[in-house]
Amino acid sequence: MSNTIENQYLPNYVVPPGEILEEELESRGMSQVELSERTGLAKKTINEIIKAKASITPESALKFERVFRQPAEYWLNLEHLYREALARNAEYVHLESEVA
């Protein structure tokens, strides 16, 4: 029995959840400073999430849920999928270098 996955689309890029957060802010006309004030998260933390330098934690996801009325699970899922895609792409690069 084979466990290979065939015909699976694997993009060579990933969208950080911070990009989605930034788009959400823009669509609502909200600044990072305002989000910081409404969530109690540091301005630096908000900016680092947007710049993909920090992860969305369960605590920050709950705060985003309160502000945006989107379930914390949505934000955590974005983070999880992003981290999984990064790991998958790194593994692919590693395997490609072994073959070459």
N, C-alpha and C positions, 0 to 999 in steps of 0.2 A: 504494500500500500504506500503510495507516494503522498507526501505532504506539501508538494509544490503548489504555488499559487500562480496561475496563468492568467494572462490578459488583465493584469491589474495596473491601473493608471497610478503612477507614482511621480508627481511633479517634482522638479528639482528646486523648488522654492517653497517657503512656508510663510504664512501671514501671521505675524505676532499678534496676540490678543490686544496689545496696546494700540495697534492700528484700528482695531474695531472700537476700542474705547475712545480714541481720538475722533473717529467718525461720529460716534454717538454724541460726543460733546459738541461737535460742529453742527450736527443736525438739530440740536436743542439750543444752540446759541449760548452754550455754557463754557466758561473758561476753566482751565486747570485750577486756578485759584478758587473759583466758586465751588468746584467739585471737592477740593481740599477742605473748604469750610463746611460743606454739607456732610462730608463723610467723617471728618476728624482725622483724616490721613494727612501726613505731611505733604506739602507741595512737592518736595523732592521725590517722595514715594510715587506720587501721581505721575510726575515727569519721567521717572525711571521705568515705570510700567509702560508708558507710552513709547519710550525709546528702546524697549525690550531689554532693559538692564536689570529689571526686577520682575518677579513673577506675581501673578494674581494669587493671593493666598485665600484660604477659606474665610479669614476675617475680612479681607478687603472685598471679597465677593459678596459677603453679606451686606457690607456697606453700600456697594454698588446696587445691590438688589433694592435696598431702601430708597435710593435716589432715583434709579432708572425704572423701577417696577419690572425688572427682568429677574427671573429666579437666579439665586446664587449659583445654582447648578449650571446655568448657561455660561457664566463667566468662568467657572472652574473647568467646564468642558472645553472651552476655547483654549485655556491654558494647557490642559492635558493633551489635546490634539496637537497643539503647537510643539510641546516637548517631545511627544511621540514622533512627530514628523522630523524634528531635528535629529533625534536618535536614529531614525530610519535612514535619513540622508547620510549621516556620518558612517553608518554601517555599510551603506552602498559604496561610498567613496573608499572605505577601507577594503572592501571586497574587490573593487575595481583595481586598486593598487596592487593587490596580491596576484591578480590575474595577469597584469601587464608585465 
